[in-house]
Amino acid sequence: MNILLWILQAALALLYLSGGAYKIFSFDEIAKQMVALPRSGWTALGVIEIVGAVLLIVPAVTKWMPTLTPLAAAVLALETLGLAALYARYSLQWAASNPMVWALVMGVVASFVAYGRYALRPLV
């Protein structure tokens, strides 16, 4: 279980790091999407995702405040599931091109990591 959680944490960290950077630095591309949020909203979501991606890995590896890892996973899960709900207001189509599907998958995986690191295999 520990190996599975580490693999999921690493994958989520990479996905959230790249997604957060995209939200911060590519506002023009995001503005063309169906979800209308102001630039400050996308920037805030991007910062949350980048900080969360770092907190998924660094505290667990360094053994410095490892309780931040399940907390970061829980915050990322809530942020992503909220974003999925926002996407769902515009399209409920179950296709790979719909960002709602990807947000749901990442939110569920982040929820599993939060539960896994809190209850199943804690880092402390």
N, C-alpha and C positions, 0 to 999 in steps of 0.2 A: 504494500500500500504506500509506503514511504517513497519508493521509486516512482510509482505512478503520479503521486502528488508533486514530486520534483519535476517530472516531465511536463505536467500540466502547468505548473507555475512558470517554468521557462518559456513554454509556448505562449501563455497568456502575457507574460512580461514583454515578449517580442511584439506580439500583436497590439497590445495597448501602447507600447512605446511608439510604434510606427503610426498607429491610429491617432494618438495624441499629437504627434508632430504634424500629421496631415491636417488635423483640425486647426492647429495654430497657424501653420505657414501656407495653407492652400485655401484661404477663405473664398477666393474667386471661384474655384471649382465647386466648393460646398454650396455657395450661394445659388448655383444653378440647380441644385437638388430640390426635391419637393418640400423639404422641411425648412421653414422660414424662421431662423433664429438670427438675432443680431450678431455682429462680429464678436462682441464681448461674451456672449453666451457660448459660442463655439470655442473661443479662447479659454474660457473657464473650464469647459469640458475637456479640452486638450491638456490643460495643466493638471487637472485631476487624474487623467489617464497616465500621464508621464510620471507623476509622483507616485501613483499607485503601482505602476510597473516597476519602479525602483524599489518600492517597499515590499513587493512580492519576493524579491530575491535577496537584497542586501542584509536586512536584519536576520534572516534565516541563516545565511552563509556565515556572517560574522559573529553570530550568537549574541549580538547586542540588541536588546529589546525584541526578542523574537515574537512577542505577542502582537507586534505591528503587522506581521504577515497575514494572519487571518483577518485582522481588522481592515487592512488594505484590500484584501480579496472581497470582503463584505461590502465595502464602499464601492468598489468597482462593479460588483454585481448589481447593487442598487442603481448606480449611475447608468449602467448598460441596459438594465431592464426598463428603466424610465425612458431611456432613449428609444428602446424598442416600442414602447407604448406610444411615443410621439410619432415614430415611423408608421405604426399601425393605423394612426388616424388618417394617413394618406393612402396606404395600400396594404391590403391583406393577402396579396398574391403570394403563394408559396413557391418562389422561384429564387435561384441563386443570384439574380440581379437585384432583388429586393433587399435593402440594407436591414430591414426588420428581421429577416431570417438569421443573418449573421449576428445581429445584436442579441437575439434570443439565445443562440447557441453559446456565445461568449458569456452571457449573463448566467446561464445555467452552469457552465463549467467553472466560472468564478465562484458561484454559490457552493459548488461541490468542493472546491479548494478551501473556501472559508470554513465549511463544516468539517472537512477532513483535517485541516490544521488546528481546528479548535477542539474537536471531539475525538476523532479517530486516531490521529497520529500527531499529537501536539509537539511543538519544537522545544518546549521547556522541559 
